[in-house]
Amino acid sequence: MATNITSTALDFASIKTSLKNYLKAKTEFADYDFEGSGLSNILDVLAYNTHFNGLIANLATNESFLHTAQLRSSLVSHAESLGFDIRSKTSSQVKFTASMNLAGVSGRAHTYTMPIDTVFTGTNEEGSHTFRTLAAYTATDDGTGSYTFKDADGTAAVVAYEGTNVTKTFFVGEASDRQVYIIPDDAIDTTSAVVKVYSSPTSTDNDEYTVLSKAIKVDSNSRYYTLRETPNGSYELNFGDGVTFGKAPESGSKIVVTYLRTNGGLANGCKAFTTQKAYSIGGTAYAVSIVPQTNSAGGGDKQGIESIRQNAPSAFAAQQRLVTPEDYRATIAANFPTVSDISVWGGQDNIPIAYGKVYIALDFNEGLAASAKQVVKDSIKTNFSDNLSVMSISPVFVDPTETYFELSTDITINPDLTSRASQTMENITNEKILSYFSDTINGFGKTFRRSNLLSDIDELDDGILNSKMEVKVQMRLIPVLNTDTAYEIIFPVPLAAPDDQNITIESTSFDVAGVSGKCVVRNKLSTNTLQIVNIDDSSSLVTDNIGTYDAAKGTIELTNFNPTLITGGVDYIKFSCPPQNQGTVKALRAFVFKHDADKSRVTSTVDRQGVRVAL
């Protein structure tokens, strides 16, 4: 007779049942009625205690590892042990052209200065937000009374950052004690922090410390600091001890930290800006005219827990250098919140091969202006690649290439097994396809798997008996109109071979000079030769050879292609073809997958053989 208690089932009911079975096996409790006894209450307490202990042990074990932890505090602690700097909230920023026209104004100065902390107010759909300068700008009379404010490098642009200026002061205690400086603010933008150390509480002379991540060389006299997130969401300021990463403030000195408390991404997209800044000349105030060069952008929330989980190991492997593609990806993800996804590959994996280069494709948050995107790219090259990469490697930025899917889906329905109408079944199928693209394969490096999608469709309703799907991949070409031009269209995968019965390559319609009717590009049956045919004239031949396609390489070559007009109200022509393997399509390099709803369809068929008919 078994006398062991099963320890693998830790829910309350299983534990209590296991305890009862254990006691029933004892002769002392033979024929004992556990349910009607006081001993049942004792078993409840024992079961609850065991259940809670098992639950706590399970949660504690999960939180002990980076890949299974669910609490942000646990992930922060694990990331810190790997030396990973977790990104704080970041301030939205905007560039202005700021100027004054003082032509004819007597007594005007030759130079005017816009000081640090000049305030601007921006407005977006979320409301109004306060922006301020973190540097001084100078405007000089050009001789006609026109002034344009410029930065220290002479660039005619004023940069303002969203947020409220906050100052925290600490006093350094005895050297024998561990000094802890906590900033209890979870809305801090750590990139805006300025740390100054004064020799005494009354001193006006100070030494400014630099964040450690910008260090090139560190010795006992270096002045660096770190500002890291603590498990409770606050931030801790740390200095070296003369050995680890430089000089620490001496006992009795004063530490002053100024930073921006920011609203993060809520301040992005501000278009209208105003300022109260004005300069008085002869008792008259002359306002500064501001013209935003872009909408505000760059604001972001704290780095999410999944981003920490994925990037902390990569950053640890990178060790503050850029050698592998993964090093680039982790560094960019950790420092640029406006980048939503990243793909990096070496020149040896590029088409065509280009040794000595690293290719970087960035997918930015929606609504980010082109100028703001360029600022990110310039910063990656100047601040990171030039300092941390192997000297013989040059970064090349590549725009994401969108590949569209055209899906023809057929579902078979048994109406006796569902209360939904056929049209409703088609609608929910289409919604599932859309969610699959947005939730599962949205981003770089994703893989479309037809079987997975069909399994999801089959599970939508008991009335769906089975489903099938034909897949085409589509690339889009923006041609130069009215000009003979050669083009190469690159698909992410090998394409289907020519067929003797069905067209393999086909484009959307366009106009050609001298042809009355809409034209398309198609391949000649059984060959890879591309032709232009007039679909309004029984598909009559317009051009016998406009190029070829290479199924194995997944490329289309067009020669002397000269459309005069593109129909449909767009500026691109769609080129579609079944992939060589319709079951699996993997996005390589800069390719990202999208769904073309206009070229896709869902059709339902009722299975009449399984339908009951009343006579």
Buried (B, 14 or more C-beta within 10 A) or exposed (E): EEEEEEEEEBEEEBBBBBBBBBBEEEEEBEEEEBEEEEBEEEBBEEBEEBBEEBEEEEBEEBBEEBEEBEEBBBBBBBBBEBEBBBBBBBBBBBBBBBBBEBEEEEEBEEEBEBEEEBBBBBBBEEEEBBBBBBBBBBBBBEEEEBBBBBBEEEEBBBBBBBBEBBEBEBBBEEEEEEBEBEBEBBBBBBBBBBBBBBBEEEEEEBEEBBBBBEEEEBEEEBBBBBBBBBEEBEBBBBBBEEEEBBBBBEEBBBBBBBBBBBBBBBBBBBEEBEBEBEBEBEEEEBEBBBEBBBBBBBBBBBBEBEBBBBBBBBBBBBEEEBBBBBBBBBBBBBBBBBBBBBBBBBBEEBEEEBEEBBBBBBBBBEEBBEEBBEBBBEBBBEBBBEEBBEEEBBBEBBEBBBBBBBBBBBBBBBBEBBEBEBEEBBEBBBEBBEEBBEEBBBBBBBEBBBEBBBEBBBEBBEBBBEBEBEBBBBBBBEBEBEEEBEBEBBBBBBBBEBEEEEBBBBBBBBBBEEBEBBBBBBBBEEBBBBBBBBBEBEBEEBBEEBBBBEBEEBBBBBEEBBBBEBEEEEEEBBBBBBBBEBEBBBBEBBBBBBBBBEBBBBEBEBBEEEEEEEE
